[in-house]
């Protein structure tokens, strides 16, 4: 797809982190940007900052887990700009589940699926039919994660399951778009290859009452800074990928019609090979052993 000034990009989870970086990058290409996020204050600031840099911006508070709100987002985007060329289903949360899977609260799963899986599906259904009908080139980018998208980190199993679902959903979307001979492409994004400084670690601040925890946490939520300090105190190094690099990867991938937006990484490649080898050899998943806690 040839990105050019005047086109329109919609980004969910756009008030901070990867979403905001993508919005900035699209705006730098001259695209009009539609920002959607559940945090109104952060969203207003993001929109104001982009406008100050000369971008044309439409911002709307949206909980992507609520289907009608995503349908309304699409309606307002088309009413405002008349077209959508790029859709980034990027909003995501970490559920905050504790302990083993059989100890998790159902609401931990319900919330994570509402945002991470249903949010992507809502975006596809709200926007893709109109994108196809326009006859114009377009592209959909769905944000997954190496955790689940490649292989699960068992200590974050809820998140991993949702991100594995995003990969399969996007593969299916790609196949359906090709079968219909549309001009709309699809990509699945694996941000990285290293850790990212995003608000995902503090997702609990936006947890809706309808998905509230039913019992108190055994341990306090850990911020990214606390996690980083603990890892460094244990003598391990932590590397971070700037969110701007992720946005660059997305723009390059959209231009090249590349499905796998997966940055080069020896670690990721080794996990992909180990998982594939386990399946091909019908062997137990030994690639998980280094992540299983006693």
C-alpha positions in Angstrom: 0.0 0.0 0.0 1.3 3.5 -0.9 0.9 5.7 2.1 0.2 9.3 1.1 -1.0 12.6 2.6 -4.7 12.9 3.0 -5.3 9.2 3.8 -6.8 8.3 7.1 -5.5 6.0 9.8 -7.5 4.7 12.8 -5.6 3.6 15.9 -7.1 2.1 19.1 -5.2 2.3 22.3 -3.8 5.5 20.9 -3.3 7.7 24.0 0.1 6.3 24.9 2.8 3.7 24.1 2.7 1.9 20.8 -0.6 3.3 19.7 0.5 6.9 20.1 3.8 6.2 18.4 1.9 4.7 15.4 -0.4 7.7 15.3 2.6 10.1 15.3 4.3 8.1 12.6 1.2 8.1 10.4 0.8 11.8 11.0 4.4 12.4 9.9 3.5 10.7 6.6 0.7 13.3 6.2 -2.2 11.0 7.1 -5.2 12.2 9.1 -5.4 10.2 12.3 -8.3 9.0 14.3 -7.4 8.3 17.9 -9.4 6.0 20.1 -8.7 5.2 23.8 -10.5 4.5 27.0 -8.5 7.1 29.0 -10.1 10.5 28.2 -7.4 12.7 29.9 -4.5 10.9 28.2 -6.4 10.9 24.9 -7.1 14.6 25.0 -3.4 15.3 25.7 -2.2 13.0 22.9 -4.6 14.7 20.4 -3.5 18.2 21.5 0.2 17.3 21.1 -0.4 15.9 17.7 -2.4 18.9 16.6 0.4 21.2 17.9 2.7 19.3 15.6 0.5 20.1 12.7 -1.5 16.8 12.4 -5.2 16.6 11.6 -6.7 14.6 14.4 -10.1 13.3 15.5 -10.2 11.7 18.9 -12.9 9.7 20.6 -13.2 7.9 23.9 -13.8 4.2 23.1 -13.9 1.0 25.1 -13.1 -1.5 22.4 -14.6 -4.3 24.4 -18.0 -2.7 23.9 -19.2 -3.5 20.3 -21.5 -0.5 19.9 -18.7 1.9 20.9 -16.5 0.5 18.1 -19.4 0.7 15.6 -19.9 4.3 16.7 -16.2 5.0 16.2 -16.4 3.8 12.6 -19.5 5.8 12.0 -17.9 9.0 13.3 -14.6 8.4 11.5 -16.4 8.0 8.2 -18.6 10.9 8.9 -15.6 13.1 9.7 -13.2 12.1 7.0 -15.2 10.0 4.5 -12.7 7.2 4.3 -10.4 4.9 6.4 -7.3 3.5 4.8 -5.4 2.0 7.7 -6.9 0.4 10.8 -4.7 -0.5 13.8 -6.5 -2.7 16.3 -3.9 -2.0 19.0 -5.7 -1.6 22.3 -4.8 -4.2 24.9 -4.7 -5.0 28.6 -2.9 -7.3 31.0 -5.6 -8.9 33.2 -3.7 -9.0 36.5 -4.4 -12.7 37.1 -2.5 -14.3 40.0 -1.3 -17.8 40.6 -2.0 -20.9 38.5 -4.6 -21.0 35.8 -7.0 -23.0 37.9 -6.8 -20.2 40.6 -7.7 -17.4 38.2 -10.9 -15.4 38.6 -13.2 -15.7 35.6 -13.3 -11.9 35.4 -9.6 -11.8 34.6 -10.3 -13.8 31.5 -13.5 -12.0 30.6 -11.8 -8.6 30.7 -8.7 -9.7 28.8 -10.8 -11.3 26.1 -13.2 -8.4 25.9 -10.4 -6.0 25.0 -7.6 -8.1 23.4 -9.8 -10.4 21.3 -13.3 -9.1 21.0 -11.8 -5.6 20.6 -9.9 -6.7 17.5 -13.0 -8.5 16.1 -15.2 -5.5 16.7 -12.7 -3.4 14.8 -12.6 -5.8 11.9 -16.4 -5.9 11.6 -16.9 -2.2 12.1 -14.3 -1.0 9.5 -13.3 -3.7 7.1 -16.6 -4.0 5.1 -16.4 -0.2 4.4 -12.7 -0.4 3.5 -13.4 -3.1 1.0 -16.5 -1.4 -0.4 -14.5 1.8 -1.1 -12.3 0.0 -3.6 -9.3 1.9 -2.3 -6.1 0.3 -1.0 -6.2 -0.3 2.7 -4.5 -2.2 5.4 -5.4 -3.7 8.9 -2.7 -4.1 11.6 -3.6 -6.2 14.6 -1.3 -6.1 17.6 -0.3 -9.4 19.1 2.8 -10.3 21.2 5.6 -12.7 21.4 4.0 -13.8 24.6 1.3 -16.1 23.1 1.8 -15.1 19.5 5.0 -17.1 19.4 4.9 -19.1 22.6 3.3 -18.5 25.9 4.9 -17.1 29.0 3.0 -19.4 31.4 3.2 -16.9 34.3 1.1 -14.5 32.1 -1.2 -17.2 30.6 -4.3 -15.1 30.2 -2.6 -12.4 28.2 -0.7 -15.1 26.2 -4.0 -16.9 25.2 -5.5 -13.7 24.0 -2.5 -12.8 21.9 -2.4 -16.2 20.4 -6.0 -15.7 19.3 -5.1 -12.4 17.6 -2.5 -14.2 15.4 -5.1 -16.8 14.3 -7.7 -14.2 13.8 -5.4 -12.2 11.6 -4.3 -15.2 9.6 -7.9 -15.9 8.9 -8.6 -12.3 8.0 -5.7 -12.3 5.6 -7.0 -15.5 3.9 -10.6 -14.0 3.6 -9.3 -10.8 2.2 -7.3 -12.6 -0.4 -10.2 -15.0 -1.3 -12.4 -12.0 -2.0 -9.6 -10.3 -4.1 -9.8 -7.1 -2.1 -7.4 -4.3 -2.1 -7.1 -4.5 1.7 -4.1 -6.2 3.3 -3.6 -7.5 6.8 -0.6 -7.8 9.2 -0.1 -9.1 12.7 2.3 -7.0 14.8 4.7 -8.4 17.4 6.1 -5.3 19.2 9.8 -5.7 20.2 12.1 -7.5 20.0 12.8 -6.3 23.6 10.6 -5.0 26.4 8.6 -1.9 25.8 7.8 1.0 28.1 4.0 1.1 27.8 1.0 1.5 30.1 0.2 -2.2 29.7 1.8 -2.9 33.1 -0.8 -0.6 34.7 -3.8 -1.8 32.9 -5.7 -2.3 36.2 -6.2 1.5 36.4 -8.8 1.2 33.6 -10.5 -2.0 34.7 -14.3 -1.7 34.3 -16.5 -2.4 37.3 -18.3 -5.1 35.3 -15.1 -7.1 35.3 -14.0 -6.2 38.9 -12.0 -8.7 40.8 -14.1 -10.7 43.3 -11.3 -11.1 45.9 -8.3 -9.0 46.9 -5.0 -9.6 45.3 -2.5 -11.5 47.3 0.3 -9.2 46.1 0.2 -5.6 45.0 0.3 -4.8 41.2 3.9 -4.3 40.1 4.8 -1.4 37.9 7.2 -1.6 35.1 9.8 0.3 37.1 9.5 -2.1 40.0 9.8 -5.1 37.8 12.9 -3.6 36.1 14.5 -2.8 39.4 13.9 -6.3 40.7 15.4 -7.9 37.5 18.4 -5.7 37.7 18.8 -6.4 41.4 18.9 -10.1 40.5 21.9 -9.3 38.2 20.1 -9.5 34.9 20.1 -6.9 32.2 16.9 -5.5 30.7 16.8 -4.1 27.2 14.0 -1.9 25.8 12.8 -1.3 22.3 11.7 2.3 21.7 8.1 2.5 20.7 9.1 4.7 17.8 11.0 1.7 16.3 7.8 -0.4 16.5 5.9 2.4 14.6 8.6 2.4 11.9 8.2 -1.3 11.5 4.4 -0.9 11.1 4.8 1.8 8.4 7.4 -0.2 6.5 5.2 -3.4 6.8 2.1 -1.7 5.5 4.0 -0.3 2.5 5.4 -3.7 1.7 2.1 -5.6 2.4 4.0 -7.7 4.8 1.9 -10.0 7.0 4.4 -10.9 9.8 5.5 -7.6 11.4 8.1 -9.5 13.5 11.4 -7.8 14.2 14.5 -9.8 13.8 15.6 -11.5 17.1 17.7 -14.5 17.8 15.6 -15.1 20.9 12.3 -15.0 19.1 13.6 -17.1 16.2 14.9 -19.8 18.7 11.5 -20.0 20.3 9.7 -20.3 17.0 12.1 -23.1 15.9 11.8 -24.9 19.3 8.0 -24.8 19.2 7.8 -25.9 15.6 10.3 -28.7 16.3 8.2 -29.9 19.3 5.1 -30.1 17.2 6.8 -31.8 14.2 8.5 -34.3 16.5 5.3 -34.8 18.6 7.5 -34.0 21.6 6.5 -32.4 24.9 6.9 -28.6 25.0 10.3 -28.5 26.6 10.7 -24.9 25.3 8.4 -23.8 28.2 10.5 -25.3 30.9 12.7 -22.3 31.5 9.6 -20.2 32.2 7.8 -22.7 34.5 8.0 -21.6 38.1 8.2 -24.1 41.0 
